[in-house]
Amino acid sequence: MLNELQRSFTTPHSFRALEREVEMAEALIERDGTAFPDACFEEGYIAALRFVLNRQGSNVREEFEGLMDELKNKGEAS
C-alpha cells in the first residue's frame, strides 16, 4: 500500500491551462517585474502548488486581467 505522500494525483487543470498560467505570469514579470512585491518565493511556490491541487484559484489571472484592462483603457484614451 502506498503512503499518502507517494500516491499519484490528477489535477483538474489541463496542460494548456497550466501553460497559460505560466504565460500570464511571464507577461506580468515582463511588464512590472512582479505583481506581488510583498510575497517571497516560497509563498508563490505554495500558491502555485495549491492552484495545481485545486485548493485555490489563480493568483495570476486577476492581476493579468487587470493589466489587460489597463492596456485596453490606455489604447482607448489615445
VENZIRA-V428773 format. One line per field, one symbol per residue. ss: DSSP state (H for helix, E for strand, - for the rest). phi: phi as a letter, one per 40 degrees, with the letter a starting at -180 (. if undefined). burial: + if it has 9 or more other C-alpha atoms within 8 Angstrom, else -. Layout:
ss = ???
phi = ???
burial = ???
This chain:
ss = ---HHH--------HHHHHHHHHHHHHHHHHH--------HHHHHHHHHHHH------HHHHHHHHHHHHHHHHHHH-
phi = .ccdcbccbbccccdcccccdccccccccccbgacbccbcdccccccccccccgcaccccdccccccccccccccccc
burial = -----------------+--+--++-+++--------------+--++-+++++---+-++-++--+-----------
